């Protein structure tokens, strides 16, 4: 460690000894995922692909505390605590993303505490919301040290760039955007000056959250997800020239869903949602198990749309439909999930705040 970096770490640890520094960010449910990955949206750019997500109030909170100089420790429920020096921290560790973010900021002597209110490996974008919250926490710490920072738009770009750099597979950015901005949004993927970019279409802000809360339902299937293989399969097959027509249909179904949702035509939105899910199940039947298939069938019969969260393979499903239909579906989904340990309906609502910092003078408070 250089002399300059050592003194900087000492100064920042001094701030942590006096003030609480933390930030939190929401997770999400989604539709149209994978289209935000450059491997797909560049070749499909002429179709103007988009993705859709709803931020949920199951937030991930990250707090920074002073720790032993020269070391960084990460503590998170469900994982054994781990600590390393920054030049030895393994990024392929179960908490490697947290260490990778810490390495980027190059500040040692910090304990990173992660608290998540969503089920582990629930396919709700929890790792991305944790990365966003950690980046925001470091921004809050640097702000407290009166260090000039970029605007909030830098947070999803930085969190995504770090996550993709260590993931071993291409990653999209919609999870980080949901964690930063909150609400319900369509993200239109495009290139500007040859670089990947996006346009936000806000579909449900603070004034419409209560309306949407009565029309969505989220359930955990009781089996943790493993999305890397599924996403990898989709991308490998696409790159080899397979399934291109199906992906064009996924683009079309997602765009039509977004339009129907924007018009509050939930009957049409549910239909497009089910079509998009059906196409993906044709591509990779393993995206849902027997419980997931039963939940989806109940949703379709009840005039609702249903979609696995993220890339599926376990984790959560969510449904969208008219308020009365969702109320009836809640009872059916509760009966189905009751038969599997750990499964159940998640009591969650739309989160319109996005990333929030807890330091009193922080930019995100």
C-alpha positions in Angstrom: 0.0 0.0 0.0 1.3 3.4 -0.9 1.8 6.1 1.7 -0.9 8.2 0.2 -3.4 5.3 0.3 -2.5 4.4 3.8 -3.2 8.0 5.1 -6.4 8.1 3.1 -7.6 4.8 4.7 -6.7 6.1 8.2 -8.8 9.3 7.6 -11.8 7.4 6.3 -11.6 4.9 9.2 -11.7 7.9 11.5 -15.0 9.0 9.9 -16.4 5.5 10.4 -15.5 5.6 14.1 -17.7 8.7 14.5 -20.6 8.2 12.0 -22.7 5.4 10.8 -22.3 4.9 7.0 -24.7 2.7 5.2 -27.0 2.5 2.2 -29.8 0.2 1.0 -31.3 -0.8 -2.3 -34.4 -2.8 -3.5 -34.5 -6.1 -5.3 -36.8 -6.6 -8.3 -39.0 -8.9 -10.4 -38.7 -8.7 -14.1 -39.6 -9.7 -17.6 -37.7 -9.6 -20.9 -34.3 -10.2 -19.1 -31.2 -11.2 -21.1 -32.2 -8.7 -23.7 -30.1 -6.2 -21.7 -27.0 -8.2 -22.3 -24.8 -6.8 -25.1 -24.4 -10.3 -26.7 -28.1 -10.0 -27.6 -29.1 -6.4 -27.8 -26.4 -5.4 -30.3 -27.5 -8.0 -32.9 -31.2 -7.3 -32.1 -30.8 -3.5 -31.9 -32.9 -3.1 -35.1 -35.9 -4.5 -33.2 -35.4 -2.0 -30.3 -35.4 -4.4 -27.4 -36.4 -3.5 -23.9 -36.7 -5.1 -20.5 -39.2 -4.5 -17.7 -38.8 -4.6 -13.9 -40.6 -3.7 -10.7 -38.5 -2.8 -7.7 -39.6 -4.4 -4.4 -39.3 -3.3 -0.8 -37.3 -6.3 0.2 -34.1 -4.3 0.5 -30.5 -5.1 0.9 -28.6 -2.9 3.4 -24.9 -2.5 3.5 -23.1 -0.9 6.4 -19.5 0.1 6.8 -17.6 -0.1 10.1 -14.0 0.5 11.1 -11.9 -2.7 11.2 -8.3 -3.8 11.5 -5.9 -1.7 9.3 -4.8 -3.7 6.2 -7.8 -6.0 6.3 -11.3 -6.0 4.8 -14.0 -8.3 6.4 -17.4 -9.1 4.9 -20.3 -10.5 7.0 -23.5 -11.6 5.5 -26.4 -13.7 6.8 -26.2 -17.2 5.3 -22.4 -17.1 4.6 -19.4 -17.7 6.8 -17.6 -14.4 7.6 -14.5 -13.8 5.5 -11.6 -11.4 5.7 -8.6 -10.7 3.5 -6.1 -8.0 2.6 -7.3 -6.3 -0.6 -4.4 -7.6 -2.7 -5.3 -11.2 -1.7 -9.1 -11.1 -1.7 -10.6 -13.8 -3.9 -13.3 -12.6 -6.4 -14.5 -16.1 -7.0 -15.5 -16.4 -3.3 -19.2 -16.6 -2.4 -18.9 -13.0 -1.4 -16.4 -12.2 -4.1 -18.5 -9.4 -5.5 -18.3 -7.5 -2.2 -14.5 -7.9 -2.2 -14.3 -6.8 -5.8 -16.2 -3.6 -5.0 -13.9 -3.0 -2.0 -10.8 -3.6 -4.1 -12.0 -1.0 -6.6 -12.2 1.7 -3.8 -8.9 0.5 -2.3 -9.8 1.5 1.2 -8.7 -1.1 3.9 -9.6 -1.4 7.6 -13.3 -1.8 6.9 -15.9 -4.2 8.0 -18.7 -4.6 5.4 -22.0 -5.8 6.9 -24.7 -7.1 4.5 -28.3 -7.6 5.5 -30.8 -8.8 3.0 -34.6 -9.1 3.5 -35.1 -11.3 0.4 -34.6 -15.1 0.5 -31.0 -16.3 -0.4 -30.6 -17.0 -4.2 -34.2 -16.0 -4.8 -33.5 -14.7 -8.4 -34.7 -11.3 -7.3 -31.4 -9.6 -8.2 -30.1 -9.6 -4.6 -26.4 -9.7 -5.5 -26.8 -6.7 -7.8 -28.7 -4.7 -5.2 -26.0 -5.5 -2.7 -23.3 -4.3 -5.1 -25.3 -1.1 -5.7 -25.8 -0.6 -1.9 -22.1 -1.1 -1.3 -21.0 1.3 -4.0 -23.5 3.9 -2.6 -22.1 3.3 0.9 -18.5 4.0 -0.3 -19.8 7.1 -2.1 -21.4 8.2 1.2 -18.1 7.6 3.0 -16.1 9.6 0.4 -18.8 12.4 0.5 -18.3 12.6 4.2 -14.6 13.1 3.6 -15.5 16.0 1.2 -14.2 14.1 -1.8 -16.0 15.2 -5.1 -18.1 12.3 -6.5 -19.9 11.6 -9.8 -23.7 11.9 -10.0 -26.0 9.0 -9.0 -26.0 7.8 -12.7 -22.5 6.5 -12.1 -23.7 3.9 -9.5 -25.4 1.4 -11.8 -22.6 1.6 -14.3 -19.9 1.0 -11.8 -21.8 -1.7 -9.9 -22.6 -3.5 -13.2 -19.1 -3.2 -14.5 -17.5 -4.7 -11.4 -20.1 -7.5 -11.3 -19.7 -8.4 -15.0 -15.9 -8.3 -14.7 -15.8 -11.1 -12.2 -18.9 -13.1 -13.2 -17.2 -15.1 -16.0 -20.4 -14.6 -18.2 -21.9 -11.5 -19.8 -24.3 -9.7 -17.5 -27.1 -7.2 -18.1 -27.7 -4.0 -16.3 -31.4 -4.0 -15.5 -30.9 -5.3 -12.0 -28.6 -2.4 -11.0 -31.0 0.1 -12.6 -33.9 -1.2 -10.6 -31.9 -1.0 -7.5 -30.8 2.6 -8.1 -34.1 4.1 -9.4 -36.9 2.1 -7.9 -40.5 2.0 -9.2 -41.7 0.1 -12.3 -39.8 0.8 -15.4 -39.2 -0.3 -19.0 -35.5 0.0 -20.0 -35.0 0.4 -23.7 -31.6 -0.9 -24.8 -29.7 0.9 -27.5 -26.2 2.1 -28.4 -25.0 5.7 -28.4 -21.8 6.4 -30.1 -21.1 2.7 -30.3 -21.4 2.3 -26.5 -24.2 0.4 -24.8 -26.9 2.6 -23.3 -30.5 2.7 -22.2 -33.5 4.9 -22.0 -35.8 4.8 -18.9 -39.6 4.7 -19.3 -41.1 5.1 -15.9 -44.4 3.2 -15.7 -45.3 3.4 -12.0 -43.8 6.0 -9.6 -44.8 6.9 -6.1 -48.3 8.0 -7.1 -49.2 4.6 -8.7 -47.5 2.2 -6.3 -50.7 1.5 -4.3 -52.5 0.6 -7.6 -49.8 -1.8 -8.6 -49.5 -3.4 -5.2 -53.0 -4.8 -5.5 -52.2 -6.3 -8.9 -48.9 -8.2 -8.3 -48.1 -11.3 -6.3 -44.6 -12.8 -5.6 -43.9 -16.3 -4.3 -40.7 -18.2 -3.4 -40.7 -21.7 -4.7 -38.5 -23.0 -1.9 -35.6 -24.0 -4.1 -32.6 -21.6 -4.6 -31.9 -20.6 -8.1 -28.8 -21.1 -10.2 -29.1 -18.8 -13.2 -25.6 -18.9 -14.6 -26.1 -22.1 -16.5 -29.5 -21.0 -17.9 -28.2 -17.6 -19.0 -25.1 -19.2 -20.4 -27.2 -21.7 -22.4 -29.3 -18.9 -23.8 -26.3 -16.9 -24.8 -24.3 -19.8 -26.2 -27.2 -21.0 -28.4 -27.9 -17.4 -29.6 -24.2 -16.9 -30.5 -24.2 -20.2 -32.4 -27.1 -19.0 -34.6 -29.8 -21.0 -32.9 -33.1 -19.8 -31.5 -32.9 -16.4 -33.2 -36.6 -16.4 -34.3 -37.6 -17.2 -30.7 -35.6 -14.3 -29.4 -37.3 -12.0 -31.9 -40.6 -13.1 -30.5 -39.4 -12.5 -27.0 -38.5 -8.9 -28.0 -41.9 -8.4 -29.5 -43.8 -9.9 -26.6 -41.9 -7.8 -24.1 -42.5 -4.6 -26.1 -46.2 -5.4 -26.4 -46.4 -6.2 -22.7 -44.8 -2.8 -21.8 -47.4 -1.0 -24.0 -50.3 -2.9 -22.5 -48.9 -2.2 -19.0 -48.6 1.5 -19.7 -52.2 1.5 -20.8 -53.2 -0.4 -17.6 -54.6 -3.1 -19.9 -53.7 -6.0 -17.6 -55.6 -8.6 -19.5 -53.4 -8.0 -22.5 -50.3 -7.6 -20.4 -50.9 -11.0 -18.8 -51.3 -12.6 -22.1 -48.0 -11.2 -23.4 -46.3 -12.1 -20.2 -47.4 -15.7 -20.5 -46.3 -15.9 -24.1 -42.8 -14.6 -23.2 -42.6 -17.2 -20.4 -43.8 -20.0 -22.7 -41.1 -19.2 -25.3 -38.4 -19.3 -22.7 -39.7 -22.6 -21.3 -39.4 -24.0 -24.8 -35.8 -22.9 -24.9 -34.9 -24.2 -21.5 -37.6 -26.3 -19.7 -35.5 -26.3 -16.5 -36.3 -22.6 -15.9 -39.2 -23.8 -13.7 -39.7 -27.0 -11.7 -43.0 -28.8 -10.9 -44.0 -26.3 -8.3 -43.2 -23.4 -10.6 -45.2 -25.0 -13.4 -48.2 -25.5 -11.1 -48.1 -21.9 -10.0 -47.9 -20.7 -13.6 -50.8 -22.9 -14.7 -52.9 -21.5 -11.8 -52.1 -18.0 -12.9 -53.1 -18.6 -16.5 -56.4 -20.2 -15.5 -57.1 -17.3 -13.3 -56.6 -14.6 -16.0 -53.2 -13.6 -14.7 -49.7 -13.5 -16.2 -46.9 -15.3 -14.5 -43.1 -15.2 -14.9 -40.1 -16.6 -13.2 -37.8 -14.0 -11.7 -34.4 -13.4 -13.4 -33.2 -16.4 -15.4 -35.2 -18.9 -13.3 -33.9 -22.2 -12.4 -35.5 -21.9 -8.9 -36.1 -18.9 -6.7 -39.2 -16.7 -7.2 -42.2 -16.4 -9.5 -44.4 -13.3 -9.8 -47.8 -12.7 -11.2 -49.7 -9.7 -12.6 -53.4 -9.3 -13.2 -56.6 -7.5 -12.2 -56.9 -6.9 -8.5 -59.8 -9.4 -8.0 -57.9 -12.1 -10.0 -54.7 -11.6 -8.0 -56.7 -11.8 -4.7 -58.1 -15.2 -5.8 -54.7 -16.4 -7.1 -53.1 -15.6 -3.7 -55.1 -18.3 -2.1 -54.2 -20.8 -4.8 -50.5 -20.0 -4.7 -50.6 -20.2 -0.9 -52.0 -23.7 -1.1 -49.4 -24.9 -3.6 -46.4 -23.4 -1.8 -47.6 -24.8 1.5 -46.7 -28.3 0.3 -43.0 -27.4 0.0 -40.7 -26.4 3.0 -39.4 -22.9 2.8 -41.8 -22.0 0.0 -44.5 -19.4 0.4 -46.0 -16.0 -0.6 -43.7 -13.1 0.0 -45.3 -10.1 1.6 -43.7 -7.4 -0.5 -44.7 -4.1 -2.1 -43.5 -1.8 -4.8 -40.4 0.2 -3.8 -40.3 3.7 -5.4 -37.3 5.0 -3.5 -34.4 3.2 -5.1 -31.0 3.4 -3.5 -31.0 5.3 -0.2 -28.0 6.4 1.9 -28.2 6.7 5.6 -25.4 9.2 6.3 -27.0 12.5 7.3 -25.2 14.7 4.8 -25.1 12.0 2.1 -26.2 12.6 -1.5 -28.8 9.8 -1.5 -30.5 10.6 1.8 
